Each structure stands twice: as structure tokens, then as C-alpha cells.
């Protein structure tokens, strides 16, 4: 018997459609069910038909309140309908998630839907195909949730062609403006996949715009990788990371290699973690390095992977004043949250006596007598 399945996206902040729910939609449609996506980001939250089952997804652990609100809403209107809660928060904090009153909390991936093409019919306004060519990462970074959720590299795919929505492909050798041509990779470390070369070659053959959304491991940006990336139609920027001092030589080499093959430096963005095991002076050195390479620096404030409140954590070598200085500097002298490699900004940081001088936005108070 056909069932009506309601897929619920809570009201949290994200630029992307709920990939897991779109795959669940395909899974249920293959079983003969009907599906409907309800987003709490939109005014209309009530489903068009009574559900037989409800799936609620989740994102970061500190955005649990909108998830609970969504569960409560459907419990109120459809108290006898089973509600499943899954996603990142549910997987990282399952005991906390069970307090939401969801009937079932699913941890990890829903493996039966992992290899299915997402149901983009539910999000006709969306402009790209979201893809994992592999899962996991060989690195065991303590600030990252991937080792807990996915482990080392797995689910390696030799081809991603069948994950591209037909409307996202080129038609008759030219780009049909009515159809979108972007591929967004959510791989946590695509260059660590043993199949990355075949995936990159396929991207070049397809000629689609590419967004490596989770970034590239600077240590693995080889000459071969840099050359292939330079031939791609990068949709946004090439993202790298310089999260601790030992990564500096690798990040600098990756920037140099990409530049040597023609990737413009204004199209490279380097993330740098702070508020973790670093101290403010070490963070300043990394910011200086990145700007001297001629690329933009995007500071990323560390938040514990199971935190239930955003930006509440203060690392032992930091304090609230210094954390606020970084955030205010990003807003005032940064652009889109990043520090661009502007000459004036580089000079300011180079001339600074230390962290507080570098990130202070105001001249020192010299006293009323002056």
C-alpha cells in the first residue's frame, strides 16, 4: 500500500537543500510511496496530505532547537504518526536528540539510500548536483566530526556521472540556460580517494562547473591535481586549510602549484582554525603567512563537535576579548568574513607589535592629557 512520506527541513541556517532527505524521497518513490518536502524556512509548513511517516533531518549540534521545534510541530498535528529524526546532530548526540520526543533517532547514514540519485524535483529552484564521490578521511583531526561519523576513506566511487541530475548536464554541446550545470562535492577529502583522477577526468569531460565545497587537502595537491583543477570551471573558489603551524609549508606549496598552472590567486581561499590548541600570536602568524601568499584568509572559530551552544567555548589560550577582536575585525576590515590580501591590511599586520595591535580597530587611548 502506498504511503505519503513527509520530509522535514527545520529552520536552521544552510545554503544547501537537505541532501539526505532528497535521497530518502527517491528511496520511497522507488517503493511506490509519495513524498513531500516541508521546509520550516518557508511560510507554509503544513503538509498538503496527511503523512504516514515523517522524517526530520538535522545539522550542527548547536542548532538543535529548530530541530526540536519541527518534531514538536508534527507531534502536535499528527500525534499518532511515527517521526524519525536523523542527520548530523542526531548522529553526534543521539541521547540528546531522543529528548526531542521523536519516535526514532537514526544514527549515521541510511545506507539503503546512499547510492541513489537525490530527488531534485522537490527543489526545482536549486542549481546543482550535490555529490559524495567518497566518504571519510584518512586524517584523524580532533576538531573534526568525520572520524567519528565516517571513519577513513570508504564508499569510493569510480564515476559520478549517474549522480548528476539530467537537467544539470550540457545539451547538444552548449549550455542550455534553462538548466543548471554545477556539481557540488561534499567529499571530506576527495584527493585522498584512490579514484580522484578518474573523477577529475570525468569532470573535465563533462565540462560542468565544479565546487569542492569541503575544500582540498593541501598536502595532497600534487602537480597532477593542480593541473587538472586549473582546467576545471571552478564555480566559487578553491578552498584549502592552514589550521596549525605544521601545515604551513604544505598550504604554501599548494597555493604555488595552483598558481603555476594558472589558477588565479583571487580564486583561492585558505581557512585557518583558531580557538583550538593555538594561541593568538600563532594565529596571527598564520594570517600573515596566508595574506603574503596573495590569497584570502578565512578564520574559522573552533566549536566542539558536540556543542549545544554556538561560540560558547573559549580555549585555554584564548579569552573572550581576543575572540571578539577577531570577529569584529572580520566584520569591519574583512570581506564576506574573510581577510583579503589587501596591501594596507598586510602592512597593518606586519607593523603590529602583536595580536592585540594587529586586530585592534582603534588607536590606543593615550589619555586625556594628550
C-alpha positions as CSV (number, residue, x, y, z in Angstrom):
1,X,0.0,0.0,0.0
2,X,1.3,3.4,-1.0
3,X,2.2,5.8,1.9
4,X,2.7,9.5,2.0
5,X,6.1,10.5,3.3
6,X,6.8,14.0,4.6
7,X,10.4,15.1,4.7
8,X,11.1,18.0,7.1
9,X,13.8,20.6,6.9
10,X,14.0,22.5,10.2
11,X,14.6,26.3,10.3
12,X,18.4,26.3,10.7
13,X,20.9,28.2,8.5
14,X,22.3,26.4,5.5
15,X,22.7,27.3,1.8
16,X,22.0,23.8,0.6
17,X,18.9,21.7,0.2
18,X,18.7,18.6,2.6
19,X,20.7,16.0,0.6
20,X,19.7,13.1,2.9
21,X,16.0,13.9,2.6
22,X,16.2,14.1,-1.2
23,X,17.8,10.7,-1.3
24,X,15.1,9.3,1.1
25,X,12.5,10.7,-1.3
26,X,14.0,8.7,-4.2
27,X,14.1,5.6,-2.0
28,X,10.4,5.9,-1.0
29,X,9.3,6.7,-4.6
30,X,11.0,3.5,-5.7
31,X,8.8,1.7,-3.2
32,X,5.7,3.3,-4.7
33,X,5.2,6.0,-2.0
34,X,4.5,9.6,-2.5
35,X,6.8,12.2,-0.9
36,X,6.6,15.9,0.1
37,X,9.3,18.3,1.3
38,X,8.3,20.7,4.1
39,X,10.8,23.4,4.9
40,X,10.4,25.5,8.1
41,X,12.3,28.2,6.3
42,X,9.2,28.9,4.3
43,X,5.9,30.3,5.4
44,X,3.8,27.2,4.6
45,X,4.7,24.4,6.9
46,X,1.6,22.3,6.9
47,X,1.8,19.3,4.5
48,X,-0.6,19.0,1.6
49,X,-1.6,15.5,2.6
50,X,-1.7,13.6,5.9
51,X,1.6,11.8,6.3
52,X,2.1,8.1,7.1
53,X,5.6,8.7,8.3
54,X,7.7,11.9,8.9
55,X,11.4,12.3,8.6
56,X,13.1,15.2,10.3
57,X,16.7,16.0,9.4
58,X,19.3,17.9,11.5
59,X,22.6,19.8,11.0
60,X,25.0,21.2,13.6
61,X,24.6,20.1,17.2
62,X,24.2,23.7,18.4
63,X,21.2,24.1,16.1
64,X,19.2,21.5,18.0
65,X,16.4,23.9,19.0
66,X,14.9,24.3,15.5
67,X,15.0,20.5,15.1
68,X,13.0,20.1,18.4
69,X,10.6,22.7,17.2
70,X,10.0,20.8,14.0
71,X,9.4,17.5,15.8
72,X,7.1,19.2,18.3
73,X,5.1,20.8,15.5
74,X,4.4,17.4,13.8
75,X,3.8,15.7,17.1
76,X,1.1,18.3,17.8
77,X,-0.7,17.9,14.5
78,X,-0.1,14.2,13.8
79,X,0.5,12.7,17.2
80,X,-0.1,9.1,16.0
81,X,2.3,9.4,13.0
82,X,5.8,8.0,13.6
83,X,8.6,10.6,13.4
84,X,12.1,9.7,12.5
85,X,15.0,12.1,13.4
86,X,18.3,11.7,11.6
87,X,21.2,13.8,10.4
88,X,24.4,15.2,11.9
89,X,23.1,16.3,15.3
90,X,21.1,13.0,15.7
91,X,24.3,11.0,14.9
92,X,26.6,13.0,17.2
93,X,24.3,13.4,20.2
94,X,21.7,10.7,19.9
95,X,20.8,10.7,23.6
96,X,20.2,14.5,23.5
97,X,18.2,14.0,20.2
98,X,15.9,11.5,21.9
99,X,14.8,14.2,24.3
100,X,13.1,15.8,21.3
101,X,10.3,13.2,21.6
102,X,11.0,11.8,18.2
103,X,9.8,8.2,18.0
104,X,13.1,7.0,16.4
105,X,16.6,8.5,16.2
106,X,18.7,7.2,13.4
107,X,22.5,7.4,13.7
108,X,24.8,7.6,10.7
109,X,23.9,7.1,7.1
110,X,20.8,5.5,5.7
111,X,22.8,3.0,3.6
112,X,19.8,1.9,1.5
113,X,19.6,5.4,0.0
114,X,23.3,6.2,-0.2
115,X,23.8,5.2,-3.8
116,X,20.5,6.8,-5.1
117,X,20.2,10.0,-7.1
118,X,18.6,12.7,-5.0
119,X,15.1,13.8,-5.9
120,X,15.8,17.3,-7.2
121,X,12.2,17.5,-8.3
122,X,11.5,18.6,-4.7
123,X,13.8,21.6,-5.0
124,X,13.3,22.9,-8.6
125,X,14.9,26.2,-7.7
126,X,18.2,24.6,-6.8
127,X,21.1,25.0,-9.2
128,X,23.4,22.0,-8.9
129,X,24.0,18.3,-8.3
130,X,25.3,17.5,-4.7
131,X,27.6,14.6,-4.7
132,X,29.8,12.4,-2.4
133,X,32.3,10.6,-4.6
134,X,33.7,9.1,-1.4
135,X,33.1,9.1,2.3
136,X,35.5,9.5,5.2
137,X,39.0,10.9,5.6
138,X,42.4,9.3,6.4
139,X,43.2,12.2,8.8
140,X,42.2,12.0,12.4
141,X,41.8,15.7,13.2
142,X,40.5,16.2,16.7
143,X,38.4,19.2,15.7
144,X,36.5,17.3,13.0
145,X,33.4,15.1,13.3
146,X,34.3,13.0,10.2
147,X,36.5,10.4,12.0
148,X,33.5,9.7,14.3
149,X,30.8,9.6,11.7
150,X,32.5,8.1,8.6
151,X,36.0,6.9,9.6
152,X,38.6,6.5,6.9
153,X,38.0,6.6,3.2
154,X,35.1,4.4,2.2
155,X,32.3,4.3,-0.4
156,X,34.8,5.1,-3.1
157,X,33.1,5.7,-6.5
158,X,35.0,5.5,-9.8
159,X,32.3,7.6,-11.6
160,X,29.9,10.3,-10.5
161,X,28.1,10.6,-13.9
162,X,25.0,8.8,-12.6
163,X,24.7,11.2,-9.7
164,X,24.2,14.2,-12.0
165,X,20.6,15.3,-12.4
166,X,19.8,15.2,-16.1
167,X,18.8,18.8,-16.1
168,X,22.3,19.7,-14.9
169,X,24.1,18.3,-18.0
170,X,25.0,20.1,-21.2
171,X,22.6,19.8,-24.0
172,X,23.7,19.5,-27.7
173,X,27.2,20.7,-26.9
174,X,26.2,24.1,-25.4
175,X,24.9,25.2,-22.1
176,X,21.1,25.4,-22.0
177,X,20.5,28.4,-19.7
178,X,17.3,26.8,-18.6
179,X,19.2,24.0,-17.0
180,X,22.0,24.3,-14.4
181,X,25.5,22.9,-14.8
182,X,27.1,22.8,-11.4
183,X,28.4,19.9,-9.4
184,X,29.0,20.4,-5.7
185,X,31.3,17.9,-4.0
186,X,30.7,17.3,-0.3
187,X,33.6,14.8,0.0
188,X,35.6,15.4,3.2
189,X,38.9,14.7,1.4
190,X,38.4,14.0,-2.3
191,X,42.1,13.9,-3.0
192,X,42.6,11.0,-0.6
193,X,40.2,8.9,-2.7
194,X,42.1,6.3,-4.8
195,X,39.6,7.3,-7.6
196,X,40.2,11.0,-7.6
197,X,41.9,11.0,-11.0
198,X,39.1,9.2,-12.8
199,X,36.6,11.6,-11.1
200,X,38.6,14.7,-12.2
201,X,38.9,13.4,-15.7
202,X,35.2,12.8,-15.8
203,X,34.5,16.4,-14.6
204,X,36.7,17.7,-17.4
205,X,34.9,15.6,-20.0
206,X,31.5,16.7,-18.8
207,X,32.6,20.4,-18.7
208,X,30.4,21.2,-15.7
209,X,31.1,23.9,-13.2
210,X,32.7,22.5,-10.0
211,X,32.5,23.4,-6.4
212,X,34.8,21.5,-4.0
213,X,32.7,22.7,-1.1
214,X,34.5,20.9,1.8
215,X,37.9,22.0,0.5
216,X,41.0,20.2,-0.7
217,X,43.8,18.7,1.5
218,X,46.8,21.0,0.8
219,X,49.2,18.1,1.4
220,X,47.6,16.2,-1.5
221,X,47.6,19.0,-4.1
222,X,50.2,17.4,-6.4
223,X,51.3,18.7,-9.7
224,X,48.9,16.4,-11.4
225,X,46.0,17.6,-9.2
226,X,46.8,21.2,-9.7
227,X,47.0,20.8,-13.5
228,X,43.6,19.1,-13.6
229,X,42.0,21.7,-11.2
230,X,43.3,24.5,-13.4
231,X,41.4,23.2,-16.4
232,X,38.1,23.0,-14.5
233,X,35.4,25.6,-14.4
234,X,35.7,26.3,-10.6
235,X,32.3,27.7,-9.6
236,X,33.4,29.5,-6.5
237,X,36.9,29.3,-5.1
238,X,39.5,26.7,-4.4
239,X,39.5,26.1,-0.7
240,X,42.5,25.0,1.3
241,X,43.3,25.0,5.0
242,X,46.2,26.1,7.2
243,X,44.9,25.1,10.6
244,X,48.1,24.7,12.5
245,X,51.8,25.8,12.0
246,X,53.0,22.4,10.6
247,X,50.5,22.8,7.7
248,X,52.2,26.0,6.6
249,X,54.7,24.5,4.1
250,X,52.0,22.3,2.5
251,X,49.5,25.1,2.2
252,X,52.1,27.4,0.7
253,X,53.2,24.8,-1.8
254,X,49.6,24.1,-2.8
255,X,49.0,27.8,-3.5
256,X,52.2,28.0,-5.5
257,X,51.3,24.9,-7.6
258,X,47.8,26.1,-8.3
259,X,49.1,29.5,-9.3
260,X,51.8,27.9,-11.5
261,X,49.1,26.2,-13.5
262,X,47.0,29.3,-13.9
263,X,44.6,29.3,-11.0
264,X,44.3,33.0,-10.1
265,X,45.1,33.7,-6.5
266,X,41.9,35.7,-6.0
267,X,40.1,32.4,-6.6
268,X,41.9,30.7,-3.7
269,X,40.7,30.8,-0.1
270,X,42.6,29.4,2.8
271,X,40.7,28.6,6.1
272,X,42.6,28.9,9.3
273,X,41.4,27.5,12.6
274,X,41.6,29.4,15.8
275,X,40.5,28.9,19.4
276,X,41.7,25.3,19.4
277,X,45.2,24.4,20.7
278,X,46.7,27.5,19.2
279,X,47.3,30.9,20.9
280,X,46.5,34.3,19.4
281,X,50.1,35.1,18.4
282,X,50.4,31.8,16.5
283,X,47.1,32.6,14.8
284,X,48.4,36.0,13.8
285,X,51.5,34.4,12.2
286,X,49.2,32.1,10.1
287,X,47.1,35.0,8.9
288,X,50.2,36.9,7.9
289,X,51.5,34.0,6.0
290,X,48.3,33.5,4.1
291,X,48.0,37.1,3.1
292,X,51.6,37.2,2.0
293,X,50.9,34.3,-0.3
294,X,48.5,36.7,-2.1
295,X,45.3,34.7,-1.2
296,X,42.3,35.4,1.1
297,X,42.3,34.1,4.7
298,X,39.1,32.9,6.3
299,X,39.3,32.5,10.1
300,X,37.3,29.6,11.4
301,X,36.5,29.6,15.1
302,X,36.7,26.2,16.7
303,X,33.5,24.9,18.2
304,X,33.5,21.4,19.9
305,X,31.8,18.9,17.6
306,X,29.1,18.1,20.2
307,X,28.5,21.6,21.5
308,X,24.9,22.5,22.2
309,X,25.6,26.2,22.1
310,X,27.4,28.1,19.3
311,X,30.6,30.0,20.2
312,X,30.3,29.3,23.9
313,X,33.6,27.5,24.0
314,X,36.8,29.5,24.9
315,X,40.1,27.6,24.5
316,X,42.6,27.8,27.4
317,X,45.0,30.1,25.4
318,X,42.3,32.5,24.3
319,X,39.8,34.8,26.1
320,X,36.5,36.4,25.1
321,X,38.2,39.8,24.4
322,X,40.6,38.3,21.8
323,X,37.9,36.2,20.2
324,X,35.7,39.2,19.9
325,X,38.6,41.1,18.3
326,X,38.9,38.5,15.6
327,X,35.2,38.5,14.9
328,X,34.9,42.3,14.8
329,X,37.9,42.6,12.5
330,X,36.3,40.1,10.1
331,X,33.2,42.3,10.0
332,X,34.9,45.7,9.7
333,X,38.1,45.2,7.7
334,X,37.3,41.8,6.2
335,X,35.1,41.0,3.2
336,X,32.4,38.3,3.5
337,X,34.1,37.1,6.7
338,X,37.5,36.7,5.1
339,X,40.6,38.8,5.2
340,X,41.6,39.7,1.6
341,X,45.3,40.2,0.7
342,X,45.0,43.9,0.5
343,X,48.3,45.8,0.7
344,X,47.0,48.1,3.5
345,X,45.9,45.2,5.6
346,X,49.2,43.3,5.1
347,X,51.1,46.4,6.2
348,X,48.9,46.8,9.3
349,X,49.6,43.2,10.3
350,X,53.3,43.4,9.5
351,X,53.8,46.5,11.5
352,X,51.9,45.3,14.5
353,X,53.7,44.5,17.8
354,X,51.5,41.5,18.4
355,X,48.0,40.1,18.2
356,X,46.1,42.9,20.0
357,X,47.9,45.6,18.0
358,X,47.2,43.7,14.8
359,X,43.5,43.2,15.3
360,X,42.7,46.4,17.2
361,X,40.4,48.6,15.1
362,X,41.0,51.7,17.2
363,X,44.1,53.8,18.1
364,X,45.3,53.3,21.7
365,X,43.9,55.6,24.3
366,X,46.7,58.0,25.1
367,X,44.9,59.6,28.0
368,X,43.1,62.9,28.4
369,X,46.3,64.9,28.9
370,X,47.4,64.4,25.3
